[in-house]
Amino acid sequence: MSVSASADGRLWRGLRPAALLAPVAVLYLVVYLGGLAMIATTSLGLSGGDADAHLSFAAYAQALAAPGIPAIVTRTILVGIATVAVCLILGFPVARYITSTEARWRGVVMVCVLSPLMVSAIGRIFGWIALFGPGSFVARVMVAFLGGKPTGLLYTETAMVIGLANLLLPFMVLSIAASRAHLDEDLLKASASLGATPLATFRQIELPLSLPGIVGGALIVFSLAASNFVTAALLGGSGRDVIAYHIYLDILVYFQERRGAALAVMLLIVEVVLLALAVAAGRSAADDDAKRTTP
């Protein structure tokens, strides 16, 4: 009996991780991978229920030849990069503070950082519209001093970047904070005691140790910014389409499901390639740091 009970215990201990992960695995397989498979088959003309279904790459050719697609792709990339830059500039000092052992207001700062995620996306964007739009203080200042349009910042790429940065800043902060959680502050004190300037300490110690979080946060922010169409539609307007908004128009407005699905697949491929390149660059940087520090 004892031998059987011991074997059953070992079997359960081996199966327990799989049992705990099973619900999440099923969710991803059915919802995420199932959805991706449906989009991919639609883009290739193999969607179910279509009597004329046959393998074809015509949707990809149509998507690449759509009017204005180069400007849309360029705008999407530039808005994503600008959003990453703004989130990094604003988020790194915040992450540095909340991971500091001397942070006395860590809880308050964390609530402020996470507060955009607690507000409805539509309500938050309409708040930006009220702040940026015609008749607002920002619009009056721009008209009076800069000779801007009466619409102020509304319907500009700047408004899109501000709205996206407000939404995605928590992801950058949390990613960098997770990377810095195991940073030994004695290293920083030792560097200062050996005569290194604050800039040298930051460049040679803090930045390399925070790099994984920076890369991870940049990838998350860029991916979410490139795939966000609500902010682009409401703050950018119809004259400043991004790829995600174009996908929405193709599928739900123009009823060009195959072309919209092809654009979605191409956007996913671009994001996966960027992810792979960033991971490779991060590993290369980590290997270089290890070689420099190895005696």
Secondary structure, 3 states (H helix, E strand, C coil): CHHHHHHHHHHHHHHHHHHHHHHHHHHHHHHHHHHHHHHHHHHCCCCCCCCCCCCCCHHHHHHHCCCCHHHHHHHHHHHHHHHHHHHHHHHHHHHHHHCCCCCCCHHHHHHHHHHHHHCCHHHHHHHHHHHHCCCCHHHHHHHHHHCCCCCCCCCCHHHHHHHHHHHHHHHHHHHHHHHHCCCCHHHHHHHHHCCCCHHHHHHHHHHHHHHHHHHHHHHHHHHHHHCCCHHHHHHHCCCCCCHHHHHHHHHHHCCCHHHHHHHHHHHHHHHHHHHHHHHHHHHHHHHHHHHHHCC
